Amino acid sequence: MQEASRQMICPVCGSRNVVDCVRIAGVPVYCNVLLASRDEALAAPTGDVDLVHCRKCSHLFNAAFDPARVEYSSDYENSLHHSPRFQAYARALAERLVADYDLRGKRIVEIACGQGDFLSLVCELGGSRGIGFDPSYTPGRGLRGQPAANASFVKAHYTDADADVHADLVCCRHALEHIAQPIPFLRAIRRALGRQSAAVYFEVPDAAYNLVALGVWDLIYEHCGYFTAASLAEAFRRGGFRVTRLASEFGGQYLGIDAVPAAEMDEPKGPVAMHMEPSADLAPAPADLGALVARFAEAYSAKVERWRRILGDLTSRGQRAVLWGAGSKGVSFLNTVGAGAEIACLVDLNPHKHGRFVPGTGHEVCPPESLRMQRPDAVIVMNPLYAEEISASLRAMGIDAPLLIDGSE
């Protein structure tokens, strides 16, 4: 493994003790913006992922990321709430937050709320009032059409100007990994909370899943930061918070962190006090991560080549597959392996993706019902957590095509 050739600084701890992990050239700038035509999709902008590992705090980040290239608007669509498996997870999380923070009748602020599905769920379960901030929010595009009556939304980023919005709980799920400088962002939230007795809950993809389980399709341009348990705790410590809970979530694919404002805004000294659930198995220690990083580029290449062989075998047999899931994993997979006609289309439960096209490869996204006519020879599943519900959907349509499940080998 080569030492990183440029002078790079970890955006979490400020260390220059960083090493290269893997470089992926020419990935779509947006995986979660699908295009209206195949021609537009083929001409979609691309960027590079130059993944670097910080030896001090174990954070990983894209050294080639340019925040000026990424702007979130109503074209951005990454809701997972159309999946029953994900709905069950979101509901369990909402119930936990309502119970832990006694949110009945309280005020919730959600930063990067998407289409408001999770905020509406928390408000309904807790009888709470909520306000969500997101530039991609579009009225009527949520799972149930209309949000909870006691939830309101601002089609904009949350900024210092919103400091007067009272909150008993601040939620921010799957946004911190999109922010090139997470510490100023966290400190702005801490300043906005002032002396309020508020708590925060953040959720991010777990970088250990990328390294240990080879979740390579989650390496996308939109994600400029990849948090480990250690680097996430360090970010909150430096952001002016005291961590109260840090847990592995959603089958080990996410990290969830609960925190409260620290007494002082100055950077705390010493170790972070936190409750780890589970403690020993949450993530490898930084030293172990270093060994995984050293082997990752080779393991990444081997996995990509394995899938290219699988697609090549389909082609040699005159067969076609469909890929279930037009989220970031599916879009990343198609572009990374250079998939072509051997993939007939993508299918997705989210109706707002239907009839649109994947950036880079130009594959169309179709509703699951379209498979009744297509009768695929195989169905590729990017996330094993959804395999059971996908299998049930196929059986209901009378389709007995085998599932090729990534991560099950």
C-alpha positions, 0 to 999 in steps of 0.5 A: 500500500502506497502512502497518500501522495498528496497532503491530505488532512482528515476532516474528522480529527485533522491528522495528516497520517493518512494512507490510500485505500482504493481509487475508483475512477469515473463513477456517477456524481449522483446515484440517487438522481435518475434521468428522464431519458437514456441519452441524458443518463449516458451523459451524466457527470462522473467523478472519482472516488479516491478513498483514504484512511486516517490512521489516527481516528480510523475515518475514511474519506474521498480525497477527490471529492469536490462539494461544488459538484453536488447540489441536492434538489427535488430531483434527488430521490433516495427513499427506502420506505417503500420496502416492508423490510425497511419500514419495519426497521424505521418503525422500530427505531421510531418507537425506540426514540419515542420511548427513550426520549419521552417524545409525547407532545415534544418537538422534533427537528429532522435535518435532511428529512427526505420526503418526511416519512420518518419524521411523520412516523415519529410524530404519529407514534409520539403525538409529537410536533415536527419540522423537517429540513431538506432541499429535496422535499417535494409535497405529496411524494412521501410514502403515504402521500400526505405527511402527518398533520403535526409535521411541517417541512422547509424545502431548504438546508438547515442553517444557523438561521434556524437556531430559533427553532426549538427542539427536544430531539434533533434527528439526522439520518444518512446525511453526515456522510454527504458533508465534506466538513462534518465538524463545523456542521456538528458544531453549528447544530450544537450552537443552535441548541444552546442551553436547550435540554435536547438530544440528537440522533444521527445515523450513517453507513458503517464503514466497517461494513464496506471493509469487512463484508465488502460492501463495495457498492456503497462507495459512491461519489455522494458519500465523501465520508465513511464513518467507523464507530471510532471516527463517528464518536470522535466527530461528535466529541469535537462537535461539542457533544457527549455521546450516550449511545453508539450502536450497530443498526440494520444488520450491521450496515448502519451506525446509530449515535445518540448524544447530548450537548456537552457542557462546554463548546470547547473541544473536550479532553480525554476519552468519550464516555459512551454506551456501546451496543454491542460493546466488543463486536460493534466494529474492529479496532482501528488497528484491525481496520488498518489491516483491512484497508491494506487488503481492501483494494485487492479484495475490491478488484476480486469482487468486481471481477467475480461479478463480471464473470457472473454476467459474462456467464449469463451472456454466454448462455443467452440469458438476461437478468434483472437487478432489484433495487435502483438505489445507490448500490444498484447504480454503483454495481452497474457502473462498476462492473460495466453492465450492458444488455445482460441486465434487462432493467432495474426494478424498484418498489419506489414509484417515483423511480419508474420510467427513469434511467440510471446515470452512466449505464442508461438502464431503465427502472421498471415496476416489479409487476413488469417482471410478469412479462419479462420473465427474467432468467435471474434476479440480482439482489444487491442487499441480502437484507431484502432477499426474503421480501424480494423472493416473496414478491417473485413467488406472488408473481409466479416467477421462479428465477434464481436470486443472485444475492450479493454478500451471500457468498 
